[in-house]
Amino acid sequence: MKIFFLIALILGGFFSYLEYNPSYKLSIEARYYYAIGDYELAYDLANQALIIREYNTMAFHIKNRSGLTLEMINFNQEAEDFFKKIKTLVQQKPLKKPNKVRIKMMSEIILSKYETLSFSLVEDDEVKNKAKKYFKEFKTIHDKILTLLGDEKDAN
């Protein structure tokens, strides 16, 4: 009976510490927002928790994972924007050399940024699959535009 009371007292103290410690309260809130996919808010809350207590490991991990997920989301947005610009350039017939070079540069930017993404720490499969899809599309675009630019060189 004494052991049960001691365990209950220790657990009660631990949970009240987590509840009333502002750093851990913020990190628990950050974990909730991370779980529902609000990565910006999760990142901000985890960052606030780390400002209060820099050794809060939960906040550190949430901030790290949220940041990497946001980086991948930003990559997807940039790839989508570039894809729209490329579509517009390709519709201009005939495709002139300056536009081919622009397309080549845009595809190289996306391909190089893809290499910096950290897939192992991002848990959102939808975000990861979208990034992989854009990588494949831009790899194809890059290969085709290199062929077109090479053919143009050979013609001169």
Summary of the structure (lengths in Angstrom):
residues: 156
radius of gyration: 24.2
end to end distance: 92.6
largest distance: 92.6
contacts: 452
relative contact order: 0.09
helix: 85%
strand: 0%
